[in-house]
Amino acid sequence: MKREDVTELGAVMTGAAPGRPSDDAVTLFDSTGLAIQDLAICHALLEGATGGGPHRTVAL
């Protein structure tokens, strides 16, 4: 994997970059920050998933 193959999650969430091109694409998440940062990311993702539009429910 090269750097140009990586898209930051924030860019996808703001619409600056596209998300996965298909259901077969893989999402990798590197959680190397502080626990509070990880919680903030989870909160933002859940808000985005339940804020309308197409989404999929995932059991956590």
Buried (B, 14 or more C-beta within 10 A) or exposed (E): EEEEEEBEBEEBBEEEEEEEEEEEEEEEEEEEEEEEEEEEBEEEBEEEBEEEEEEEEEEE
